[in-house]
Amino acid sequence: MARLITRRGFLTGSVLFVAGAATACSTGDPLARSGDASSSGGAKITLNHWYHEYGEEGTQQAAMRYAEEFTRANPDIAVKVSWIPGDYATKWTAAVLTDEGPDVYEVNDVSPNMVQAKQVAPLDDVLGPEKSDFNPAVLEPYTWGGEVYAIPMIIDPKLFFYRKSLFAEAGVTVPTSFAELIDAAKRLTKGKQKGLFVGNEGIGDLERVIPWSNGNMLVEDRKIVFNDPKVIEALVAVKELYDSKSLLLGYTTDWWDPGALISGAAAMQWLGMWAVPGLTDAIGDDFGVFPVPPFDADGRSVVDMGGWVQVVNGKSKHLEAAKKYVRWLWVENKQVQTDWSLGYGFHIPPRISAAAAADKLQTGPAKEILDASSEHGVKQPALWTPEVRQPYTDAVTDIVKKGADPAKTLAAAAERSQDILDRVPVL
C-alpha cells in the first residue's frame, strides 16, 4: 500500500495477543524481543509479526483484530503485532541478521541472498492446494529453486489515470501507442496544466515499464538483456517525452498521491489502484484508466503489478507455528484478504476467487483495473534486485536527463549489472 496524505496510528510499539486478550508490551522500541511463555497468559510460544506503518486509517486496528482472532482459535500461540514506523526496510533488514528477528514480516521483494541466509522460509506447504488460486505472475518473482518464499497480501496495480473532461476539451483519446501518449501529453499541456505526471523527478517507473511495453524485460534468467536496440528505442522515446516540457515536475506531493490529477495540475498521472476512492470522492466519475500502451504495433500493453507479501523468517524458533499463522491469515481466510485489501484502502486481494467475489471490484474504474491486471499484468522479474538494477537506473538518468549516448551508456551499465548478477547465489 502506498503512503497516503495522512498517517495515523493510535499507539506505538507492539501489542501482544494472548487467547483474545491484548496487552501493550513494549515501550515503542520496534526491535524489542517478543514476550516469552511466562508473559503470554499460558501460551506455549509467542510469534512476533512485523508490519510496516500503513497509511490507510484502520489498518493497524485490523492487523490486531486478525491476531486476536487467531489466538482465540489457537490459545497455545500468542501473537505480538509490531507496527514499525519510519524506514521499515532498514529496520527489518537489520533485525533478520540476528536470531531475535521477527517470526513473520512483510517485504516487497525476496532475493536469493535472503533465501541463502535463511531470512525467509519456503512456503509451498503454506500455500497448499490453494496455490492455483493465486495469480501465477505475482507468485513467480518470489519463487526460487522451484519453491515459493512469500505469500501475497495485496496486489497494487499501477497504470495511467486521466481526467475525462480534460481529454474531451483537448480532443484527445486514450493513447494506443507510446508515440500517441507523448502526443497526448503535449496537447494536454497548457498554462499551468501539464499533460502527464510520472513523479517529481520526471522518469519514475517509465524506465522499466516502457521497455517492457517494447518487449524487453531487462533481465531474463541470469542474463542482463537491457543492452538491446528495443531498450534504446524505448529510452530515446522517454527522453523525447522528458524534453517535451509536458511532464509535471516538483509537485507538492509525489506520483503515489492523486492530488495532481484532482487539482488539474496534470491531465494524466501514473498512479496506483489505491487512488480510486479518493479520486471518486473528489471528482466523481471524471476519471478513467488505461494500461501502458504497446510501444508500437509489435509491443504489448502493461499493468505494473506491485504489492506487499508476507514471509516467514527461516531462522524462527517457532517455524511451524509461524507457518500455521500465515496460512490461517493469508491463505485460508479469504474474508481477511478481502477486508485487508478493500476495507481500509483499495487493492486487489491476491486470491483470484476473492477478487472475483469482491463487490467493490465489479464496476467502474475498479473493474477496468481488475480486468486490465488479469490481461496485461506484469511483475518485476525476481532477479531484478535493487543492486542489479542500480547501474541501469543510473544509465537511464544519464540518457534521459543528460543526453548521454544510449548505446554506450547501456553497454557499460549492462557490464556492471551482469557482474553484480553473477554474484547472486544460484538456487
N, C-alpha and C positions, 0 to 999 in steps of 0.2 A: 504494500500500500504506500502511496506517496505521502509525503508530509504535506498537510493542508495548511490553510492560513492560520488556524489556531491549534494549539496543542494543550490538551487538558489532561489532568490526572488527579485523582482525589487523595493519593498517598504516594510516598516514595519508598524505595527499598523493596522488601519482599513480604509475601503473606503465605503462611503455612496452613494447608488444609488437611484436617485430620477427621476422617469419617464425618464430613459435612461441617465441621467447625473451622472457623478462620481465626488465625492469630497473627498479628503483626510480629515478625520475628527477626527483624534486622534494624539497624539504625541508619538505613539509607545507603549502606555500602553494598553495591551490587555484586561484589566479589566475596561477600561473606559466605561461610560454609553453611550448607543446609543443616537443619536440626537433626539430631540422631533419634533413635527409637525412644530414648528416655524422655525426650521433649515432644514426642509425637503422639501422645494420647494412647500408647499401646501399639501403634503401628510398628510392624517389623522393620520397615525400611522407609526412607524419605527420598523422594525424587526432587531434584531442583530443575525447574523448567524456566528457561530464559526466553523472554520476548523483547524485541526492540520496542521503543516507545512509539506506538502507533498514533497517528494524528486524528483519526476519527473518534469522536466522543462516544463512549460506551464500550469501546473495545477492551479496556482494562477490566472493567466490571464483568464483561462476558468471559474473558480468559479465566477469571477467578471462579465464575459460576460453573464453567466446564470442569475445573479441577475439583470443585466441591461435589459435583455430580459423580465424578469418577470415584472419589474417596468414599462416597456414600455406598457405591456399589462394590468397592474394594477396600474395606476398612483396614486391611493389613498393609496398605500402601498410602503413605502420606505424600502430598504434593506441595512443594514450595514454589509458588509463582513469583518470579522476579521480573520486574518491569524495568528495563535498562535504558536510561536516558542518555543523550549525548552521542558520542561516537561509538555506536554499537559494534561496528566491525572490529575496531581496535580492541575493544573490551573482550569480545568473545575469542578473538584470535589469541590474546594473551592468556585467557582463562583455560583454554583447552590444551595449553602446553603443560599444564600441571595435572596431577591426579585428582585434583579437587574441583575440576571444571564442572559445568552444568551437565546433567544427565541427558537433557533434551534441550535443543536450542534451534533457533531459526537462522537460515542463511539464504543468500541469493544463488550462490554457485558452490559446487563441490569439485575440488581439484584432485588430481591423482596424489599430490603431496598430502592432502588431508586424509585420503584413503590409506596411504602408506604409513602415516603417523598414527593411525587408528583414532583420528579425531571424529570419524564417522563410522557407523556400523552398517553392514549390508541389511537391507530391509525387505527382501523379496518375501520372506515369511510373514512380514507385517502386511504387505500388500495382499498376499494370498490370492484367492480366486477372483477378488475384485480388481486385480491389476488390469484386466481387459477393459474396465470401465473408466480408466484414466487415459487422458489424451496421450498417445504414444510420443507425439512431438514434444510434449512437456517433460515426459519421463526420460527421454533419450540423453539429454545433457548431464543427467545425474547417474548414468549407467557406466560402470567400469568393470572390465573383465566379465561381462555378462550379468553383473549383479547391480541392483538399484540401491543407491545410498541415500535417497531423500524421498519424502512424501510431500507432494504439492499441497499447499494450504489454500492459496488463492491464485487465480490467473489474472494478470493485469495486461490486457491487450493495449497496444499503443498504435495509433494511426492518426490520420488527419481529420480535424474537426473544422467546420466552416460555418459562417453566418449566411443563411439562405437569402436574407434581404439584401446583403451587400453583393452577393453574386448576381442577384436579379438586377440591381441598379447598374452594375457594370456590364451586364450581358455576358457573364461568364458561366460556363457549365463545368461540371465536375471533370477534372483532368483525367485523360485516359493514357497519358504517357508523361515522362518526366519533362519533356520539352513543353507540353501543354501546362504542366504545373508551373514552370518558370514563366511562361506567358501569362498565366492567370495571376501570379504574384505581381508581375509588373502592372497589369491592368487594374489590379485592385489597390495599387499604391497611389494615394492622392492626399495632399495636405499632410495632416498628422497621422493618417491611417497608412499602415504598411500592409503589404499583401500577405505576408507569412511570418509566423513566429516559431522558430525551432529551438530557441534557447538564447540566452543573453549574449553568448559568445559567437553565435551565428552558424554553428556547424551541428553540434549535438549528435543525435543518433543518425543523422544523414550519412555520416562517414561509414556506417555499417549497412543501413537498410537500402541505400541506393545501389551499391554493388550487389547486394542480394537481389534487387529487382532486375539487375542486368545479368543474373545467372552465375555469380561468383560468391561463394560463402566465405572467402578469405582464408579459411583453413579447412583441409579435408584429410581425414585420417590423421597422420602425423606429418603432414606436409603443408608448409605455407604456400598458398596459391594466389596471394594478392598481387604479386608481381606479374600482372596479366593485362593484356590490352583492354579487356572489359572493365577492369577496375580503373584503369587510366581514363577510359571513356567516361565512366561514371563520375570520377572526381573532377575531371575537366568541366563536366556539366554542373557539379556542385559549386565549383568556382564561378561559373557563369552566373549562377543564382546569387552567390555571395556578392559578386561585383555589380549586380543589377540595382543595388540600393533599395531593393524591395523587401528586405528582411528587417524585422523589428529587432533592435539590439538594445541592451541595457535597460530593459523594462524594470519596474519596481518589484515584480515577482518573476520567477523563472518559468520555464515551459510547463512544469507539472501543475501549475495553478491556472485555472481558466480565466483569470482576471483580464488578460489582454484581449481575449475574444469577447468577453462580456462588455468591456468598455468600448469596443470598437477600435482599439489601438492596432489590432490586426484582424484581417478578414478570414485568415486561415491559421490554424495552430496545430503543431504536433503535440498530442495530448493523450492521456490515458483514459480508460473507461471509467475510472473513479470520478471523473468530472461531470458525468451525465446528470446526477441530481442537482448539483449546484447550477449548472447551465439551465436546466429546466426551470428551477426556481427563479432565475434571474431574467431569462429571455424567452421562456415558454418553448414553443416549437420552432423558433427561429435559428435552428442549427441542424446540421447534418454531419455525416461522417463518410469517409472513404478510405480504402487502403492506400498504401504507397502504390501508385500505378505502375504497370510494367514500364521498364525504362524505355523500351521501344517495342516494335512488333514481335521481337524474339524474346522479350523479357517476361516477367511474371509479377503479379500483384503480391504484396507483402503486408502482413499484420505482424508486428513485433510482439512476441508473447513473453511479457515479463511476469514477475510474481515472486512470492516467498515460498520457501519449502522448509519442512521440518526434518531435522536429523537427530539421530541418537548418537551420543558420544561412545565411540568404540572402547574407550577406557573406563566407562561407567562401572562402578562396583555393583550396580543393580541392572545389568543389561536386559535381562528378560522382563523385569518389571517395567523398565522404560519402554521396551517394545510393546508390551501389553497396553500401556497407557497411550502410546502413539497410535496403535491400531484402533483402540476404542475411540480416540478423539478424531482422527483424520481419515479413517477408512470405513469402519463400521457405521459411524454415526453421521449419516447424511444430513440429519437435522442440524447438527453443529456446523457442518460445512456450509449449508445454506445460510444459517444465521450469521456465521463469521464473515461470509462474503457479501451478504446483502442486507444484514440487519443494522449496520452502522455506516459502512461505506458502500461502494458499488463495484463489485468484482465478479468474476465467473467462478463458481465452485468447480474444483478440479475433476470431480467425478462427472462423467458425461451425463449420466442419468439424473444427477442432482441438478445440473444446469438446465437440462431439458424440462424438468418439472418446476423450475422456479418461475413463478408468475411474473416477477418484475423483469424477466428477460424475454418476454414473449411479444412485446410490442415496441414500436418506435425505434429510436436510435439504439437502444439496448439490444433489440432483436437483430438489427443490422450488424452490430458489432459481434454478437454471438455467431451469426451465420458467416461473417467475413473471417472470423477467427478459425472456425471449423474448416473453411475452404482455403484460406490463404495464410494461416498461422505458421510462423517460422520462429524457432527458438535458437538462441545463440549456441553455436557448437560447443561441446564440452571442453575442448582443448583451446578455445579462445579465451584463455585466462587473462587476468589483468596484466601479468608480467609479459605474456606472449604478445598481447595486442598493443602494449605501450609504444614500441617503435613505429607501429602503423599509425597510431593516433598522432604522434609527433610529426610523422611524414605528411599526414592529411592537413594538419595545421600549416605546415610549410608550403604545401602545394596550393591550398585554397586561399590562405591569407597573405602569403609572402611571394607567391608566384614562382616557387621552386619548380625545376624541371620534373614533371611527373614520373617519367620512366626511370631516370637516375635516382630520384628520391625514393621511389618504391623499391627499386632493386636493392639499394643499400639497407633500407628498413627490413626487407624480406630476409636478408642475410642475418641481421641481428635477431629477428623474431625466430628464425629457424634454429639458430644457435640456442636460444632460450628454450624452445620447444624440445630440442634434442635432449635437454637435461631434465625434462619432465619424466617421472617414472613411467615405465611401461607396465600396464596392469593386465 
